[in-house]
C-alpha cells in the first residue's frame, strides 16, 4: 500500500489505480479515459479486502469484492441494503472482480451502490 501511495504521489493525477478493472478498462477501450500510468492494486486485495465489525461500526476495505459484499452474513444482518444492491449488480464475472472502492471512486450515480 505504501508503494501504491508513493507511486500516486510521484506520478500525479494523470495516473489511475486499477482495482477490479470493470469500469476503468471499458472506459479506456472507449477512449473515455487515457491515464498516463495504470497502477495495479489487485495484489492489495488480501490486505484491503475485508468486512469487519468494530464495536458499533462495520468497516469495509476498499478492495472488498462485490461477491464478498453479497455473501456477507454481517451485512445481511446489519446493513441489508448492501445485500439488496449487490443482488442487482451484473453477473458473477463482474461481482468476482469489481470492488466497492472502484464502484465508489468511479462515482457513477447509475451504479447500484
Ligand atoms: C458488464 C458489466 C456490467 C456491470 N453491471 C453493473 C451493475 O449492474 N451495477 C453496478 O453498480 N455496476 C455494474 N458494473 C460496474 C462494476 O460494479 C465495477 O466493477 C465497479 O463499478 C468498479 O469497480 P472496479 O473494482 O472494477 O473498479 P476499476 O474499474 O478498477 O476502477 C474504477 C475507478 O475507480 C478508481 N479506483 C478504484 N479503486 C480505487 C481506490 N481504492 N482508491 C482510489 N481510486 C480507486 C480507478 O482509478 C478508476 O478510476 C458493471 C461492469 C461491467 C463491466
Backbone and ligand atoms as CSV (ligand in chain L), in Angstrom:
chain,resi,resn,atom,element,x,y,z
A,1,UNK,N,N,0.831,-1.199,0.000
A,1,UNK,CA,C,0.000,0.000,0.000
A,1,UNK,C,C,0.867,1.251,0.000
A,2,UNK,N,N,1.980,1.207,0.774
A,2,UNK,CA,C,2.908,2.350,0.788
A,2,UNK,C,C,3.443,2.607,-0.614
A,3,UNK,N,N,3.751,1.510,-1.330
A,3,UNK,CA,C,4.300,1.646,-2.685
A,3,UNK,C,C,3.268,2.299,-3.609
A,4,UNK,N,N,2.006,1.843,-3.517
A,4,UNK,CA,C,0.952,2.416,-4.378
A,4,UNK,C,C,0.773,3.905,-4.077
A,5,UNK,N,N,0.787,4.261,-2.803
A,5,UNK,CA,C,0.621,5.675,-2.427
A,5,UNK,C,C,1.805,6.507,-2.927
A,6,UNK,N,N,3.010,5.940,-2.817
A,6,UNK,CA,C,4.197,6.669,-3.286
A,6,UNK,C,C,4.130,6.874,-4.798
A,7,UNK,N,N,3.669,5.830,-5.530
A,7,UNK,CA,C,3.545,5.967,-6.993
A,7,UNK,C,C,2.531,7.049,-7.346
A,8,UNK,N,N,1.394,7.054,-6.643
A,8,UNK,CA,C,0.364,8.075,-6.914
A,8,UNK,C,C,0.928,9.473,-6.687
A,9,UNK,N,N,1.672,9.595,-5.607
A,9,UNK,CA,C,2.242,10.910,-5.281
A,9,UNK,C,C,3.259,11.329,-6.346
A,10,UNK,N,N,4.072,10.371,-6.789
A,10,UNK,CA,C,5.127,10.699,-7.751
A,10,UNK,C,C,4.564,10.971,-9.138
A,11,UNK,N,N,3.540,10.171,-9.540
A,11,UNK,CA,C,3.062,10.254,-10.928
A,11,UNK,C,C,1.962,11.294,-11.115
A,12,UNK,N,N,1.319,11.713,-10.028
A,12,UNK,CA,C,0.343,12.794,-10.127
A,12,UNK,C,C,-1.024,12.341,-10.610
A,13,UNK,N,N,-1.918,13.300,-10.865
A,13,UNK,CA,C,-3.323,12.989,-11.132
A,13,UNK,C,C,-3.587,12.285,-12.471
A,14,UNK,N,N,-2.583,12.223,-13.378
A,14,UNK,CA,C,-2.805,11.508,-14.643
A,14,UNK,C,C,-2.674,9.992,-14.480
A,15,UNK,N,N,-2.165,9.544,-13.334
A,15,UNK,CA,C,-2.068,8.104,-13.076
A,15,UNK,C,C,-3.380,7.646,-12.431
A,16,UNK,N,N,-3.792,6.409,-12.744
A,16,UNK,CA,C,-5.034,5.890,-12.158
A,16,UNK,C,C,-4.784,4.518,-11.547
A,17,UNK,N,N,-5.457,4.274,-10.436
A,17,UNK,CA,C,-5.407,2.948,-9.821
A,17,UNK,C,C,-6.302,2.003,-10.606
A,18,UNK,N,N,-5.884,0.762,-10.710
A,18,UNK,CA,C,-6.705,-0.278,-11.331
A,18,UNK,C,C,-7.057,-1.288,-10.245
A,19,UNK,N,N,-8.338,-1.361,-9.899
A,19,UNK,CA,C,-8.773,-2.328,-8.873
A,19,UNK,C,C,-9.307,-3.567,-9.598
A,20,UNK,N,N,-10.639,-3.705,-9.726
A,20,UNK,CA,C,-11.190,-4.834,-10.485
A,20,UNK,C,C,-11.120,-4.607,-11.979
A,21,UNK,N,N,-11.042,-3.361,-12.385
A,21,UNK,CA,C,-10.919,-3.018,-13.809
A,21,UNK,C,C,-12.222,-3.011,-14.587
A,22,UNK,N,N,-13.347,-3.280,-13.913
A,22,UNK,CA,C,-14.608,-3.407,-14.648
A,22,UNK,C,C,-15.245,-2.074,-15.016
A,23,UNK,N,N,-14.733,-0.993,-14.531
A,23,UNK,CA,C,-15.165,0.320,-15.012
A,23,UNK,C,C,-14.044,0.997,-15.793
A,24,UNK,N,N,-12.826,0.951,-15.254
A,24,UNK,CA,C,-11.722,1.679,-15.886
A,24,UNK,C,C,-11.354,1.088,-17.260
A,25,UNK,N,N,-11.263,-0.243,-17.356
A,25,UNK,CA,C,-10.837,-0.829,-18.642
A,25,UNK,C,C,-11.848,-0.558,-19.761
A,26,UNK,N,N,-13.184,-0.723,-19.521
A,26,UNK,CA,C,-14.134,-0.354,-20.586
A,26,UNK,C,C,-14.020,1.119,-20.967
A,27,UNK,N,N,-13.772,1.993,-19.974
A,27,UNK,CA,C,-13.628,3.418,-20.300
A,27,UNK,C,C,-12.375,3.670,-21.137
A,28,UNK,N,N,-11.312,2.921,-20.866
A,28,UNK,CA,C,-10.086,3.078,-21.674
A,28,UNK,C,C,-10.321,2.551,-23.090
A,29,UNK,N,N,-11.052,1.435,-23.205
A,29,UNK,CA,C,-11.344,0.895,-24.536
A,29,UNK,C,C,-12.144,1.888,-25.367
A,30,UNK,N,N,-13.054,2.598,-24.702
A,30,UNK,CA,C,-13.889,3.582,-25.411
A,30,UNK,C,C,-13.197,4.944,-25.550
A,31,UNK,N,N,-11.942,5.024,-25.093
A,31,UNK,CA,C,-11.164,6.279,-25.132
A,31,UNK,C,C,-11.803,7.376,-24.276
A,32,UNK,N,N,-12.595,6.976,-23.283
A,32,UNK,CA,C,-13.157,7.970,-22.372
A,32,UNK,C,C,-12.186,8.263,-21.227
A,33,UNK,N,N,-11.224,7.362,-21.033
A,33,UNK,CA,C,-10.160,7.584,-20.048
A,33,UNK,C,C,-8.845,7.215,-20.716
A,34,UNK,N,N,-7.826,8.013,-20.464
A,34,UNK,CA,C,-6.496,7.743,-21.052
A,34,UNK,C,C,-5.432,8.084,-20.016
A,35,UNK,N,N,-5.377,7.272,-18.933
A,35,UNK,CA,C,-4.389,7.581,-17.893
A,35,UNK,C,C,-2.959,7.430,-18.413
A,36,UNK,N,N,-2.053,8.259,-17.874
A,36,UNK,CA,C,-0.647,8.169,-18.291
A,36,UNK,C,C,-0.047,6.862,-17.786
A,37,UNK,N,N,-0.484,6.429,-16.614
A,37,UNK,CA,C,0.029,5.209,-15.986
A,37,UNK,C,C,-1.114,4.527,-15.250
A,38,UNK,N,N,-1.126,3.206,-15.291
A,38,UNK,CA,C,-2.112,2.431,-14.538
A,38,UNK,C,C,-1.367,1.685,-13.434
A,39,UNK,N,N,-1.829,1.884,-12.217
A,39,UNK,CA,C,-1.187,1.248,-11.058
A,39,UNK,C,C,-2.094,0.112,-10.592
A,40,UNK,N,N,-1.628,-1.113,-10.781
A,40,UNK,CA,C,-2.451,-2.298,-10.467
A,40,UNK,C,C,-2.441,-2.544,-8.952
A,41,UNK,N,N,-3.602,-2.391,-8.324
A,41,UNK,CA,C,-3.660,-2.626,-6.874
A,41,UNK,C,C,-4.308,-3.976,-6.540
A,42,UNK,N,N,-4.476,-4.817,-7.553
A,42,UNK,CA,C,-5.048,-6.147,-7.282
A,42,UNK,C,C,-4.263,-6.909,-6.206
A,43,UNK,N,N,-2.902,-6.793,-6.173
A,43,UNK,CA,C,-2.176,-7.510,-5.114
A,43,UNK,C,C,-2.531,-7.034,-3.703
A,44,UNK,N,N,-3.243,-5.909,-3.585
A,44,UNK,CA,C,-3.633,-5.426,-2.254
A,44,UNK,C,C,-4.984,-5.997,-1.805
A,45,UNK,N,N,-5.570,-6.879,-2.635
A,45,UNK,CA,C,-6.911,-7.380,-2.321
A,45,UNK,C,C,-6.936,-8.139,-0.987
A,46,UNK,N,N,-5.833,-8.803,-0.641
A,46,UNK,CA,C,-5.805,-9.525,0.632
A,46,UNK,C,C,-5.828,-8.571,1.813
A,47,UNK,N,N,-4.998,-7.542,1.703
A,47,UNK,CA,C,-4.858,-6.571,2.802
A,47,UNK,C,C,-6.092,-5.658,2.917
A,48,UNK,N,N,-6.647,-5.278,1.770
A,48,UNK,CA,C,-7.729,-4.278,1.760
A,48,UNK,C,C,-9.096,-4.892,1.445
A,49,UNK,N,N,-9.174,-6.227,1.476
A,49,UNK,CA,C,-10.460,-6.886,1.243
A,49,UNK,C,C,-10.987,-7.459,2.546
A,50,UNK,N,N,-11.886,-6.734,3.197
A,50,UNK,CA,C,-12.423,-7.229,4.483
A,50,UNK,C,C,-13.753,-6.547,4.805
A,51,UNK,N,N,-14.541,-7.259,5.606
A,51,UNK,CA,C,-15.771,-6.701,6.183
A,51,UNK,C,C,-15.705,-7.073,7.655
A,52,UNK,N,N,-15.595,-6.061,8.521
A,52,UNK,CA,C,-15.351,-6.332,9.948
A,52,UNK,C,C,-16.306,-5.546,10.814
A,53,UNK,N,N,-16.685,-6.172,11.925
A,53,UNK,CA,C,-17.465,-5.458,12.927
A,53,UNK,C,C,-16.483,-4.895,13.937
A,54,UNK,N,N,-16.606,-3.583,14.221
A,54,UNK,CA,C,-15.665,-2.922,15.120
A,54,UNK,C,C,-16.506,-2.098,16.090
A,55,UNK,N,N,-16.797,-2.695,17.255
A,55,UNK,CA,C,-17.762,-2.116,18.201
A,55,UNK,C,C,-19.084,-1.890,17.467
A,56,UNK,N,N,-19.563,-0.648,17.346
A,56,UNK,CA,C,-20.858,-0.475,16.689
A,56,UNK,C,C,-20.729,0.011,15.242
A,57,UNK,N,N,-19.567,-0.282,14.636
A,57,UNK,CA,C,-19.312,0.156,13.261
A,57,UNK,C,C,-18.964,-1.066,12.408
A,58,UNK,N,N,-19.419,-1.069,11.161
A,58,UNK,CA,C,-18.986,-2.097,10.217
A,58,UNK,C,C,-17.982,-1.454,9.271
A,59,UNK,N,N,-16.780,-2.024,9.188
A,59,UNK,CA,C,-15.730,-1.479,8.324
A,59,UNK,C,C,-15.565,-2.370,7.093
A,60,UNK,N,N,-15.515,-1.714,5.927
A,60,UNK,CA,C,-15.371,-2.441,4.660
A,60,UNK,C,C,-14.128,-1.916,3.949
A,61,UNK,N,N,-13.197,-2.828,3.623
A,61,UNK,CA,C,-11.976,-2.425,2.935
A,61,UNK,C,C,-12.247,-2.058,1.480
A,62,UNK,N,N,-11.410,-1.152,0.935
A,62,UNK,CA,C,-11.628,-0.627,-0.417
A,62,UNK,C,C,-11.572,-1.715,-1.484
A,63,UNK,N,N,-10.809,-2.787,-1.239
A,63,UNK,CA,C,-10.673,-3.837,-2.253
A,63,UNK,C,C,-11.645,-5.000,-2.024
A,64,UNK,N,N,-12.652,-4.797,-1.193
A,64,UNK,CA,C,-13.647,-5.851,-0.978
A,64,UNK,C,C,-14.463,-6.023,-2.256
A,65,UNK,N,N,-14.562,-7.236,-2.723
A,65,UNK,CA,C,-15.241,-7.513,-3.992
A,65,UNK,C,C,-16.757,-7.560,-3.792
A,66,UNK,N,N,-17.467,-7.280,-4.905
A,66,UNK,CA,C,-18.937,-7.328,-4.858
A,66,UNK,C,C,-19.414,-8.681,-4.304
A,67,UNK,N,N,-18.741,-9.746,-4.704
A,67,UNK,CA,C,-19.186,-11.076,-4.263
A,67,UNK,C,C,-19.141,-11.212,-2.747
A,68,UNK,N,N,-18.060,-10.673,-2.136
A,68,UNK,CA,C,-17.930,-10.759,-0.676
A,68,UNK,C,C,-19.020,-9.929,-0.001
A,69,UNK,N,N,-19.359,-8.785,-0.602
A,69,UNK,CA,C,-20.434,-7.960,-0.034
A,69,UNK,C,C,-21.753,-8.715,-0.117
A,70,UNK,N,N,-21.992,-9.353,-1.270
A,70,UNK,CA,C,-23.239,-10.088,-1.474
A,70,UNK,C,C,-23.368,-11.237,-0.483
A,71,UNK,N,N,-22.243,-11.917,-0.208
A,71,UNK,CA,C,-22.306,-13.135,0.610
A,71,UNK,C,C,-22.084,-12.872,2.096
A,72,UNK,N,N,-21.876,-11.614,2.494
A,72,UNK,CA,C,-21.562,-11.315,3.892
A,72,UNK,C,C,-22.790,-11.464,4.808
A,73,UNK,N,N,-22.670,-12.336,5.783
A,73,UNK,CA,C,-23.760,-12.501,6.749
A,73,UNK,C,C,-23.858,-11.277,7.652
A,74,UNK,N,N,-22.677,-10.665,7.923
A,74,UNK,CA,C,-22.649,-9.459,8.772
A,74,UNK,C,C,-23.467,-8.335,8.130
A,75,UNK,N,N,-23.247,-8.105,6.835
A,75,UNK,CA,C,-24.004,-7.052,6.149
A,75,UNK,C,C,-25.478,-7.429,6.038
A,76,UNK,N,N,-25.752,-8.687,5.740
A,76,UNK,CA,C,-27.156,-9.113,5.602
A,76,UNK,C,C,-27.905,-8.873,6.905
A,77,UNK,N,N,-27.191,-9.054,8.022
A,77,UNK,CA,C,-27.854,-8.886,9.321
A,77,UNK,C,C,-28.024,-7.420,9.694
A,78,UNK,N,N,-26.960,-6.604,9.459
A,78,UNK,CA,C,-26.971,-5.226,9.968
A,78,UNK,C,C,-27.212,-4.155,8.908
A,79,UNK,N,N,-26.816,-4.422,7.664
A,79,UNK,CA,C,-26.899,-3.398,6.605
A,79,UNK,C,C,-27.413,-4.066,5.329
A,80,UNK,N,N,-28.636,-4.567,5.410
A,80,UNK,CA,C,-29.155,-5.398,4.313
A,80,UNK,C,C,-29.287,-4.634,3.003
A,81,UNK,N,N,-29.207,-3.313,3.056
A,81,UNK,CA,C,-29.280,-2.531,1.816
A,81,UNK,C,C,-28.118,-2.896,0.886
A,82,UNK,N,N,-26.958,-3.289,1.465
A,82,UNK,CA,C,-25.838,-3.734,0.623
A,82,UNK,C,C,-26.207,-5.032,-0.095
A,83,UNK,N,N,-26.773,-5.970,0.652
A,83,UNK,CA,C,-27.145,-7.262,0.063
A,83,UNK,C,C,-28.154,-7.044,-1.060
A,84,UNK,N,N,-29.141,-6.173,-0.798
A,84,UNK,CA,C,-30.167,-5.892,-1.815
A,84,UNK,C,C,-29.542,-5.283,-3.064
A,85,UNK,N,N,-28.610,-4.319,-2.864
A,85,UNK,CA,C,-27.980,-3.662,-4.016
A,85,UNK,C,C,-27.116,-4.655,-4.789
A,86,UNK,N,N,-26.352,-5.462,-4.051
A,86,UNK,CA,C,-25.425,-6.385,-4.718
A,86,UNK,C,C,-26.150,-7.430,-5.557
A,87,UNK,N,N,-27.365,-7.813,-5.146
A,87,UNK,CA,C,-28.130,-8.787,-5.936
A,87,UNK,C,C,-28.410,-8.260,-7.335
A,88,UNK,N,N,-28.406,-6.930,-7.477
A,88,UNK,CA,C,-28.744,-6.320,-8.773
A,88,UNK,C,C,-27.524,-6.041,-9.638
A,89,UNK,N,N,-26.339,-6.259,-9.100
A,89,UNK,CA,C,-25.141,-5.906,-9.865
A,89,UNK,C,C,-24.758,-7.029,-10.821
A,90,UNK,N,N,-24.989,-6.785,-12.087
A,90,UNK,CA,C,-24.464,-7.576,-13.199
A,90,UNK,C,C,-24.565,-9.083,-12.971
A,91,UNK,N,N,-23.424,-9.758,-13.056
A,91,UNK,CA,C,-23.375,-11.216,-13.059
A,91,UNK,C,C,-22.141,-11.666,-12.246
A,92,UNK,N,N,-21.968,-12.981,-12.029
A,92,UNK,CA,C,-20.848,-13.438,-11.192
A,92,UNK,C,C,-19.480,-12.978,-11.693
A,93,UNK,N,N,-19.285,-12.869,-12.997
A,93,UNK,CA,C,-17.967,-12.472,-13.516
A,93,UNK,C,C,-17.620,-11.066,-13.026
A,94,UNK,N,N,-18.576,-10.164,-13.109
A,94,UNK,CA,C,-18.352,-8.778,-12.649
A,94,UNK,C,C,-18.231,-8.756,-11.127
A,95,UNK,N,N,-19.064,-9.515,-10.440
A,95,UNK,CA,C,-19.049,-9.484,-8.961
A,95,UNK,C,C,-17.779,-10.127,-8.393
A,96,UNK,N,N,-17.179,-11.056,-9.129
A,96,UNK,CA,C,-15.948,-11.696,-8.645
A,96,UNK,C,C,-14.748,-10.763,-8.692
A,97,UNK,N,N,-14.791,-9.728,-9.540
A,97,UNK,CA,C,-13.630,-8.841,-9.731
A,97,UNK,C,C,-13.878,-7.429,-9.195
A,98,UNK,N,N,-15.051,-6.882,-9.448
A,98,UNK,CA,C,-15.338,-5.483,-9.091
A,98,UNK,C,C,-15.283,-5.275,-7.585
A,99,UNK,N,N,-14.833,-4.082,-7.190
A,99,UNK,CA,C,-14.635,-3.784,-5.768
A,99,UNK,C,C,-15.506,-2.610,-5.337
A,100,UNK,N,N,-15.739,-2.521,-4.042
A,100,UNK,CA,C,-16.510,-1.389,-3.522
A,100,UNK,C,C,-15.726,-0.085,-3.721
A,101,UNK,N,N,-14.388,-0.149,-3.579
A,101,UNK,CA,C,-13.589,1.066,-3.773
A,101,UNK,C,C,-13.715,1.577,-5.201
A,102,UNK,N,N,-13.634,0.651,-6.166
A,102,UNK,CA,C,-13.768,1.046,-7.562
A,102,UNK,C,C,-15.148,1.606,-7.858
A,103,UNK,N,N,-16.178,0.941,-7.313
A,103,UNK,CA,C,-17.552,1.413,-7.568
A,103,UNK,C,C,-17.743,2.825,-6.999
A,104,UNK,N,N,-17.251,3.061,-5.793
A,104,UNK,CA,C,-17.474,4.380,-5.172
A,104,UNK,C,C,-16.588,5.446,-5.813
A,105,UNK,N,N,-15.331,5.087,-6.160
A,105,UNK,CA,C,-14.434,6.090,-6.769
A,105,UNK,C,C,-14.843,6.389,-8.209
A,106,UNK,N,N,-15.454,5.434,-8.879
A,106,UNK,CA,C,-15.990,5.698,-10.215
A,106,UNK,C,C,-17.081,6.776,-10.111
A,107,UNK,N,N,-17.809,6.749,-8.983
A,107,UNK,CA,C,-18.796,7.802,-8.657
A,107,UNK,C,C,-19.820,8.003,-9.769
A,108,UNK,N,N,-20.239,6.893,-10.381
A,108,UNK,CA,C,-21.289,6.962,-11.399
A,108,UNK,C,C,-22.629,6.791,-10.683
A,109,UNK,N,N,-23.488,7.812,-10.710
A,109,UNK,CA,C,-24.726,7.711,-9.939
A,109,UNK,C,C,-25.655,6.597,-10.417
A,110,UNK,N,N,-25.411,6.047,-11.623
A,110,UNK,CA,C,-26.289,4.963,-12.080
A,110,UNK,C,C,-25.847,3.608,-11.524
A,111,UNK,N,N,-24.680,3.541,-10.875
A,111,UNK,CA,C,-24.256,2.266,-10.278
A,111,UNK,C,C,-25.072,1.980,-9.026
A,112,UNK,N,N,-25.229,0.698,-8.731
A,112,UNK,CA,C,-26.165,0.316,-7.676
A,112,UNK,C,C,-25.728,0.725,-6.279
A,113,UNK,N,N,-24.408,0.661,-5.989
A,113,UNK,CA,C,-24.003,1.051,-4.618
A,113,UNK,C,C,-24.171,2.539,-4.401
L,1,LIG,C1,C,-20.504,-5.885,-17.950
L,1,LIG,C2,C,-20.570,-5.028,-16.701
L,1,LIG,C3,C,-21.765,-4.902,-16.039
L,1,LIG,C4,C,-21.841,-4.106,-14.885
L,1,LIG,N1,N,-23.056,-4.001,-14.256
L,1,LIG,C5,C,-23.152,-3.254,-13.150
L,1,LIG,C6,C,-24.399,-3.156,-12.463
L,1,LIG,O1,O,-25.415,-3.741,-12.835
L,1,LIG,N2,N,-24.428,-2.360,-11.360
L,1,LIG,C7,C,-23.330,-1.696,-10.896
L,1,LIG,O2,O,-23.427,-0.995,-9.895
L,1,LIG,N3,N,-22.142,-1.799,-11.502
L,1,LIG,C8,C,-22.030,-2.547,-12.617
L,1,LIG,N4,N,-20.816,-2.637,-13.257
L,1,LIG,C9,C,-19.653,-1.927,-12.714
L,1,LIG,C10,C,-18.920,-2.800,-11.689
L,1,LIG,O3,O,-19.657,-2.799,-10.497
L,1,LIG,C11,C,-17.492,-2.273,-11.437
L,1,LIG,O4,O,-16.729,-3.351,-11.049
L,1,LIG,C12,C,-17.335,-1.249,-10.363
L,1,LIG,O5,O,-18.153,-0.189,-10.622
L,1,LIG,C13,C,-15.918,-0.673,-10.331
L,1,LIG,O6,O,-15.122,-1.464,-9.542
L,1,LIG,P1,P,-13.695,-1.939,-10.035
L,1,LIG,O7,O,-13.041,-2.523,-8.850
L,1,LIG,O8,O,-13.847,-2.784,-11.247
L,1,LIG,O9,O,-13.007,-0.519,-10.393
L,1,LIG,P2,P,-11.944,-0.112,-11.503
L,1,LIG,O10,O,-12.570,-0.228,-12.865
L,1,LIG,O11,O,-10.662,-0.802,-11.292
L,1,LIG,O12,O,-11.760,1.441,-11.100
L,1,LIG,C14,C,-12.821,2.380,-11.286
L,1,LIG,C15,C,-12.295,3.780,-10.915
L,1,LIG,O13,O,-12.062,3.890,-9.516
L,1,LIG,C16,C,-10.686,4.164,-9.240
L,1,LIG,N5,N,-10.328,3.381,-8.065
L,1,LIG,C17,C,-10.501,2.048,-7.900
L,1,LIG,N6,N,-10.146,1.665,-6.675
L,1,LIG,C18,C,-9.716,2.783,-6.032
L,1,LIG,C19,C,-9.206,3.025,-4.724
L,1,LIG,N7,N,-9.089,2.037,-3.812
L,1,LIG,N8,N,-8.871,4.299,-4.398
L,1,LIG,C20,C,-8.991,5.310,-5.304
L,1,LIG,N9,N,-9.470,5.129,-6.569
L,1,LIG,C21,C,-9.825,3.878,-6.919
L,1,LIG,C22,C,-9.941,3.774,-10.504
L,1,LIG,O14,O,-8.733,4.522,-10.662
L,1,LIG,C23,C,-10.947,4.117,-11.581
L,1,LIG,O15,O,-10.932,5.488,-11.867
L,1,LIG,C24,C,-20.698,-3.416,-14.400
L,1,LIG,C25,C,-19.481,-3.559,-15.087
L,1,LIG,C26,C,-19.413,-4.350,-16.227
L,1,LIG,C27,C,-18.098,-4.484,-16.942
